[in-house]
Amino acid sequence: MDRHAIVIGAGLAGSSAAERLAARGWRISLVERAATSGAGASGNLAGVLRPLPSVDDNRLARLTRAAFEYALTHLQALTTAGLPLRWGQTGVLHLARDERHAATQQRVVTEQEPASAYLRWVAREAASELAGWPVADGGWWFAGGGWVDPASLCRANLARHGAAVVPHYRRAVERIEHAAGCWRCFAGSGETIAAAPILVLANAGAARRFAATSHLPLRTARGQVSHLPATAGSAPAVVVCRLGYVTPAIDGLRCAGATFAVDDDEAGLRAADHAENLARLEFILPGYSRHIDAAGLGGRVGFRPLSPDRLPMIGAVADAAALDGQGAAATLADLRRVPGLFVVNGFGARGIVWSALAGELLACLIERSPPALAADLVAAVDPGRFLLPRQRQRLRTGGPQRRGSAPERGDD
């Protein structure tokens, strides 16, 4: 097979997929409707890099831990290569929401005994010292965590393998077609933009526009980040989370946020959302927002693709049409797959922590090589899961939370 793939979307998902395939010798035609990479949800000034532990060490916790560790290795490799990546390994302080949450955080550390360089519990006094500001409770300290400029990560990914990735910017894909073992992407004019045996959809919610992927339960969540004026060296010098996040000063600005509204397509900044972010900032660092005027703030709005179970979609697209009239498949192995069609999508608010590992997993699946990830986690992110009976029932009975679920707000 010709080792040539089309990747639609040049955000964190698409650039990571392109980079990992190019590392294996693939040629990539990267198609992006914007004028540059990282122009959509991946265009924020900064996002948070940290895992998400749980008492039961569930799939989400295990996946974010694996992704966090892989991301650190990837970011360090890009930095060593001298690529245009901007990030700060400042550490991330994840404060407890209340006494009950504090007890849960301590229990995780006590029972799981993680390496202190990865995670440790700090009491309120130590947490206040780390934050450089009096805080209400203790929390988790991720010494290896930090902030990442996501657009710079996209650029670094695409620059790493030189001419192996050929970008097609300002090209919107109107239609895709598969014939004789080849995928073709067409512009609205009918012109062929690119053709290759493999097609990867990394184009967020727009992936549902195509018939083959219209069954995927992708939704978008509007997230508004507030930009606060900040002087270099001012507190906090680390990322601090507590049902939201605030970053260190970056180019004279500090990011605070973010709102999380599903199926809200308002692109403009809203004063009410700035006020919500400042209220969240006050919850993180009491007294910090007292003299900040929401009316004078800048910021950015992004639309993040998410799935109902809060896990990403990574892998071969299942052929939903093959199930028509036959009911749902019993297992993932029973699903027929659309030849040569893959998706890497649904990152929600966790694009920074998930993207590098997602690109690696996708490349392994395309090449049919063993992924360095547990089989149950590979299955957990398989996009075909939504055609199985259990997931179909869940989709009928409910979807993602509409406003600001706790796990989403503290993330990137």
Secondary structure, 3 states (H helix, E strand, C coil): CCCEEEEECCCHHHHHHHHHHHHCCCEEEEEECCCCCCCCHHHCCCEEECCCCCCCCCHHHHHHHHHHHHHHHHHHHHHHCCCCCCEECCCEEEECCCHHHHHHHHHHHHHHCCCCCCCEEECHHHHHHHHCCCCCCCEEEECCCEEECHHHHHHHHHHCCHHHEEEEECCCCCEEEEECCEEEEECCCCCEEEEECEEEECCHHHHHHCHHHCCCCCEEEEEEEEEEECCCCCCCCCEEECCCEECCCECCEEEEECCCEECCCCCCCCHHHHHHHHHHHHHHCCCCCCCCCHHHCEEEEEEEEECCCCCCEEEEEECHHHHCCCCCCCCHHHCCEEEEEEEEECECCCHHHHHHHHHHHHHHHHHCCCCCCCHHHHHHCCHHHHHCHHHHHHHHHCCCCCECCHHHHCCC
